[in-house]
Structure formats: C-alpha cells, structure tokens
C-alpha cells in the first residue's frame, strides 16, 4: 500500500531511484560479488531496502521541517539552514549504514573512513543539488504569490477609486435634479411627472450598475439617453449631446463610465444658449467609444493625470490591457474608451 507520508510524485521518484541506488551502493561496498553471488545479492538488497527507505524518511522529514519553519521571503537563509541540516543527517546516516553493513556476515564490508568519505561526498553533492532546486522552486512560487497579491491590490485599489468616483457623481446629480423638479412642479406638472419617472429609471439603473462589473453598451447608451433628457430640462439649448444610433449587441463597458465623462464635461466647461456645450459620443472602428466635447473651460479641464480619469483607467485595466486614451487640444477634449470583448464574438454557423 502506498505510504501516506509521500506524495504521488515522491512515491514514483523513489521507486525509480531505488534500483539505481541499490546497484551503485552495493557495487561500491561489496564489488562484483553482489551481482554474481546469489546469497550476497539477497542479503545486500534486503539490507539496502531497509537502509534506503529509513534514510529517505529521515531526510524528507528534515526538508519538510526546515521548509515549514522559515519565514516567508527568507529563501537564502532557509536553504542554508536546510543544507547544513541535510549535511549533518547525511554524514550520520552514511556512518550508520556502513556500520550496519559491516555487521552482516558474508558481505565482508569494512567499517573504515576510507569507505565512508566517498559516499559522504556524493551525499553532500546531492544535498546541495536538492537545496538549490528547492530554492529555485520556492523563489518562483514566492514570485508568483507576490504577483498575484500585487494584481489583487491593484484591482481593489481601482475598484475603490471607481466606486468613490461614482459616489461623487450621484449626490451632485440628485441635488441638481431635486432643484429642477422643485421648479417644474408649479410651472409644468405634466413635465414634472415625466421628470420623476425618468429620475426613477436613472437611479434604478445606477443601483443595478453598482452590482455588476460590466454592462452591455446598448444598455449604457439607453440609460444615457434618459440621463441626457433630464439634463436638457435644466440646461435646455445650452447642452447638445449626440449619441450613436446603434451599436453591436456584443459590446460591453463599465457601468456609468459614459455618465461620469459627460458630468465632467459639464462640470469643467461653461454652458450657455449662445455658447452651447456639445458632447459627441461615437463608436470607432477599433471597438472603442469616444467622448468628445468642445472646450469652454470654466476651471481646469479634467486631464490625463486627474483623479477621475486615473480611477477610470485603473478600473479598466483590470479587464483589458488596452488603455483609455485622452486627446486634448485648445478647442476639443476627447476620451477614447476600449470596449469589451477585444474581438468580435464568433457565432457558430448552423
């Protein structure tokens, strides 16, 4: 029955190495008589079996105890500690093994330093190779763990920035909407009723968007159409927004990303009927969407180093290596957002 002490790979490795070690070790200690003298072969092989598995169990225990107690990140110290412990165990085992061989009648093995030191030397070389191999393995494993931790932290940071950005937008929008609604109730009750229905649709979508990481672009554009309708009640002809008429059904985008860009365009630019802010949202040929507005700067325009775009860009990088790009001139400001998936979804032919 397979011992539970060893893993599957260790078990098969030792089964493969056992005949090699038996042949080489017994040939060194006994000579050719091991292969041609049947009683010597049986006695030496039986003794080698006991000695081999006892030594393997002890050395494996030393390796596992040392590997389990060292601090993470101290691989060199861990390997040096493992090496001297293995070296000490190897010397003691070699002395003990040859002493046991010398006690068996008929094998004629001499218990002397001249017999011991070559086997000790071979054992120490094997110990050094094992430690170097394990050190490389542990270093690679630690590097993978560090990479995974860095990616997890970057993703969490991006989510925090993006959620904070959405949290900043929603209260401002609600405050402005309530002010607009207050003026509509007395001036145009019918329009006020439509305004409330659209406001309910907006916040229903915002709540749904907060529970999902990606939404269909068509849903985002439908939401934005209602959102623009509410903004037009407040800004009238001072705001002009052009939306794409249609888009491929497979395209996905981060929820509320277009709303954030539209709100920032309004926040940082002057709006008036004589100088309307024009925002154009259009699909590009490389599966991306571009938001462009004319610059009528009220304050400093949101730049590529701004907190808003940095949060959007960091969040986007958790889904695709394609980056959000910003183009700014004296007259226009545009942001291009890569859409997901990066290539068209292939529909199998029927």
C-alpha positions in Angstrom: 0.0 0.0 0.0 1.3 3.5 -0.9 2.6 5.3 2.2 0.7 8.5 3.0 3.9 10.1 4.1 4.9 10.6 0.4 3.1 12.4 -2.4 2.4 10.6 -5.6 5.4 12.2 -7.4 7.7 11.4 -4.5 6.5 7.8 -4.4 7.2 7.2 -8.1 10.5 9.0 -7.9 11.8 6.8 -5.1 10.5 3.7 -6.8 12.5 4.7 -9.9 15.7 5.6 -8.0 15.7 2.6 -5.7 17.2 0.0 -8.2 19.8 2.6 -9.2 20.9 3.3 -5.6 20.8 -0.5 -4.8 23.1 -1.3 -7.7 25.6 1.5 -7.3 25.8 1.4 -3.5 26.1 -2.3 -3.2 28.7 -2.5 -6.0 30.8 0.1 -4.2 30.6 -1.7 -0.9 30.7 -5.3 -2.0 32.1 -5.3 -5.5 31.2 -7.7 -8.4 30.3 -10.4 -5.9 27.0 -8.5 -5.4 25.9 -9.4 -9.0 27.3 -12.9 -9.2 26.9 -14.3 -5.7 23.2 -15.1 -5.1 23.2 -15.1 -1.2 25.2 -11.8 -1.2 22.7 -10.3 -3.6 19.7 -11.2 -1.5 21.3 -10.2 1.8 22.6 -6.8 0.5 19.4 -6.0 -1.4 17.2 -6.7 1.7 19.5 -4.6 3.8 19.6 -1.8 1.2 15.8 -1.7 1.1 15.6 -1.1 4.9 18.5 1.4 4.8 17.2 3.3 1.7 13.7 3.8 3.0 14.8 4.7 6.5 17.3 7.3 5.1 14.7 8.7 2.7 12.1 9.1 5.5 14.7 10.9 7.8 15.9 13.3 5.0 12.4 14.0 3.8 11.4 14.9 7.4 14.4 17.3 7.7 13.4 19.0 4.4 9.8 19.4 5.4 10.5 20.6 8.9 13.0 23.2 7.7 10.8 24.4 4.8 7.9 24.8 7.1 9.5 26.9 9.8 11.4 29.5 7.8 9.9 33.0 7.4 8.4 33.9 4.0 10.8 35.9 1.9 14.0 34.5 3.5 14.7 31.9 0.9 18.5 32.0 1.1 18.5 31.6 4.9 16.0 28.8 4.5 18.1 26.9 2.0 21.4 27.4 4.0 19.7 26.1 7.1 18.3 23.1 5.1 21.7 22.4 3.7 23.6 22.1 7.0 20.8 20.0 8.5 20.8 17.7 5.5 24.6 17.5 5.5 24.6 16.6 9.2 21.9 14.0 8.7 23.7 12.6 5.6 27.0 12.1 7.5 25.4 10.4 10.3 23.3 8.1 8.0 26.3 7.2 5.9 28.3 6.2 9.0 25.4 4.3 10.4 24.6 2.5 7.1 28.1 1.3 6.6 28.3 0.2 10.2 25.2 -1.9 9.7 26.7 -3.4 6.5 29.9 -4.3 8.4 27.8 -6.3 10.9 26.2 -8.6 8.3 28.2 -11.9 7.9 29.2 -12.8 4.4 29.2 -9.3 3.0 32.8 -8.5 4.2 32.2 -4.8 4.3 35.0 -2.9 6.2 33.8 -0.2 8.6 36.5 2.5 7.9 36.8 6.1 7.0 38.2 5.2 3.5 34.8 3.5 2.8 32.8 6.3 4.4 34.1 9.5 3.0 33.4 8.9 -0.8 29.8 8.1 0.0 29.6 11.1 2.3 30.9 13.3 -0.5 28.3 12.0 -3.0 25.6 12.5 -0.4 26.7 16.1 0.2 26.7 16.9 -3.5 23.1 15.5 -3.7 22.1 17.6 -0.7 23.5 20.8 -2.4 21.6 20.0 -5.6 18.3 19.3 -3.8 18.6 22.6 -1.8 19.4 24.6 -5.0 16.4 23.0 -6.8 14.1 23.6 -3.9 15.4 27.2 -3.5 14.6 27.9 -7.2 11.1 26.3 -6.7 10.4 28.4 -3.6 11.7 31.6 -5.2 9.4 31.0 -8.3 6.5 30.2 -6.1 7.0 33.3 -3.9 7.3 35.5 -7.1 4.0 34.1 -8.4 2.4 34.8 -5.0 3.7 38.3 -5.0 2.4 38.9 -8.5 -1.0 37.6 -7.5 -1.0 39.8 -4.4 0.0 42.9 -6.4 -2.7 42.3 -9.0 -5.3 41.8 -6.2 -4.2 45.0 -4.5 -4.3 46.9 -7.9 -7.8 45.6 -8.6 -9.0 46.5 -5.2 -7.5 50.0 -5.4 -9.1 50.5 -8.8 -12.5 49.4 -7.5 -12.2 51.8 -4.6 -11.3 54.7 -6.8 -14.0 53.9 -9.3 -16.7 53.4 -6.6 -15.6 56.7 -5.0 -15.9 58.5 -8.3 -19.4 57.1 -8.8 -20.3 58.1 -5.3 -19.2 61.7 -6.0 -21.4 61.9 -9.1 -24.6 60.6 -7.7 -25.2 63.1 -4.9 -24.5 66.1 -7.1 -26.9 64.8 -9.7 -29.6 64.1 -7.2 -29.2 67.6 -5.6 -29.5 69.3 -9.0 -32.4 67.1 -10.1 -34.4 67.9 -7.0 -33.8 71.6 -7.6 -35.0 71.2 -11.2 -38.0 69.2 -10.0 -39.0 71.8 -7.5 -39.3 74.4 -10.2 -41.2 72.1 -12.5 -43.9 71.2 -10.1 -45.5 74.6 -10.1 -44.5 75.6 -13.7 -45.3 72.3 -15.6 -46.8 69.5 -13.5 -47.0 67.1 -16.5 -43.3 67.6 -17.3 -42.6 67.2 -13.6 -44.3 63.8 -13.6 -42.2 62.7 -16.6 -39.1 64.0 -14.9 -39.8 61.9 -11.8 -40.3 58.8 -14.0 -37.1 59.4 -15.8 -35.3 60.0 -12.4 -36.6 56.7 -11.1 -35.2 54.9 -14.3 -31.9 56.6 -13.7 -31.5 55.5 -10.1 -32.8 52.0 -10.9 -30.0 51.7 -13.4 -27.4 53.2 -11.0 -28.4 50.6 -8.4 -28.1 47.8 -10.9 -24.8 49.1 -12.2 -23.4 49.1 -8.7 -23.9 45.3 -8.5 -22.2 44.4 -11.8 -18.8 44.9 -13.3 -19.7 45.2 -17.0 -22.9 46.1 -18.8 -23.9 45.9 -22.5 -23.0 49.1 -24.3 -26.5 49.3 -25.7 -27.9 49.4 -22.1 -25.5 52.1 -21.1 -26.5 54.2 -24.1 -30.2 53.8 -23.4 -29.5 54.9 -19.8 -27.5 57.9 -21.1 -30.4 58.9 -23.4 -32.7 59.2 -20.4 -29.9 60.9 -18.4 -29.4 63.5 -21.2 -33.2 64.1 -21.2 -33.1 65.1 -17.6 -30.1 67.3 -18.1 -31.8 69.0 -21.0 -34.7 70.0 -18.7 -32.1 72.0 -16.7 -29.7 73.3 -19.4 -32.1 73.4 -22.4 -30.2 74.6 -25.5 -27.0 75.1 -23.6 -26.3 71.4 -23.8 -26.2 69.4 -27.0 -25.4 65.7 -26.8 -25.0 63.4 -29.9 -25.4 59.7 -29.2 -24.7 56.8 -31.7 -27.9 55.5 -33.2 -27.0 51.8 -32.9 -24.1 49.6 -31.7 -23.1 45.9 -31.9 -25.0 43.9 -29.3 -21.9 42.1 -28.0 -20.0 45.2 -26.9 -19.6 45.7 -23.1 -18.5 48.7 -21.0 -18.0 49.6 -17.3 -21.3 50.8 -15.9 -21.8 54.6 -15.6 -18.4 55.4 -17.3 -20.1 57.5 -20.0 -22.2 59.3 -17.4 -19.0 60.2 -15.4 -17.3 61.6 -18.6 -20.4 63.6 -19.5 -20.7 65.0 -16.0 -17.1 66.0 -16.0 -17.5 67.8 -19.3 -20.4 69.8 -17.8 -18.6 70.5 -14.6 -15.4 71.9 -16.2 -17.0 73.9 -19.1 -19.2 76.9 -19.5 -22.8 76.3 -20.8 -25.0 78.9 -22.3 -27.5 79.1 -25.1 -25.1 81.4 -27.0 -22.2 79.1 -26.3 -23.6 75.5 -26.0 -21.5 72.7 -24.8 -21.6 70.0 -27.5 -20.7 66.4 -26.4 -20.4 63.8 -29.2 -20.3 60.1 -28.3 -19.4 57.9 -31.2 -18.1 54.4 -31.9 -14.7 53.9 -33.5 -13.5 51.2 -35.9 -11.3 49.5 -33.3 -14.1 48.5 -30.9 -13.9 51.6 -28.7 -16.1 54.5 -28.0 -15.0 58.2 -28.0 -16.5 61.0 -25.9 -15.6 64.4 -27.4 -16.6 67.9 -26.2 -15.7 71.4 -27.2 -13.6 73.2 -24.6 -15.1 76.3 -22.9 -13.1 76.0 -19.8 -14.7 77.1 -16.5 -12.0 75.5 -14.4 -9.1 73.3 -15.3 -10.2 70.7 -17.7 -10.0 67.1 -16.5 -6.6 65.9 -17.6 -5.0 62.5 -18.0 -3.4 62.9 -14.6 -6.7 63.9 -12.9 -8.2 61.8 -10.2 -11.3 61.0 -12.3 -9.5 59.6 -15.4 -6.9 57.9 -13.3 -9.7 56.0 -11.5 -11.5 55.1 -14.7 -8.2 54.0 -16.3 -7.2 51.8 -13.4 -10.5 50.1 -13.2 -10.5 49.5 -17.0 -7.0 47.9 -16.8 -8.4 45.1 -14.6 -10.4 43.9 -17.6 -8.2 44.7 -20.7 -4.6 45.7 -21.4 -5.9 48.3 -23.8 -5.7 51.7 -22.2 -8.0 54.6 -22.0 -6.6 57.4 -24.2 -7.0 61.2 -23.9 -6.6 63.7 -26.7 -6.7 67.4 -25.7 -6.3 70.5 -27.9 -7.1 74.1 -27.5 -10.6 73.5 -28.9 -11.6 70.0 -28.1 -11.2 67.4 -25.4 -11.8 63.7 -26.1 -11.6 60.4 -24.2 -11.5 57.1 -26.0 -12.6 54.0 -24.0 -11.8 50.5 -25.3 -14.8 48.2 -25.3 -15.0 44.5 -24.4 -14.6 41.9 -25.7 -11.5 43.0 -27.6 -12.5 41.0 -30.7 -15.9 40.2 -32.2 -17.7 37.2 -30.7 -17.8 34.4 -33.3 -21.2 32.9 -33.7 -21.0 29.3 -34.9 -22.6 28.6 -38.2 -25.7 26.4 -38.2 
